[in-house]
């Protein structure tokens, strides 16, 4: 079973979030949340809130949290806010404030495959 959770318009650049997201990709759900809580980077905060949102979905569907792994984390670029910064002699330059969209897919397929292969070998 797969559980999908999504957060949009997060005011952090996607490359900063990808650094943290790559650390927890493929981990179990509980271990990933504990790693994010003790991470110093500010980009871990939106990922923590996204995993809390997924945890609520898990409770709603009454699935065991220990069996779930993070199958995939997709961090895409959202819209950009364009701002001006004035320089010397009347010149200006643009500042792009980037946003990101995050999508997390949790899956328990890894455990169910091991269990099914284990029952076949015993028979």
Protein Blocks (a to p, Z undefined) as FASTA:
>chain_A
ZZddddehiabdfklmmmmmmmmgoiafklmmmmmmmpcbfklmmmmmmmmmmmmmmmmn
opafklpccfbacdddddddddddddeehiacddddddddddddddfklmmmmmmmmmmm
mZZ
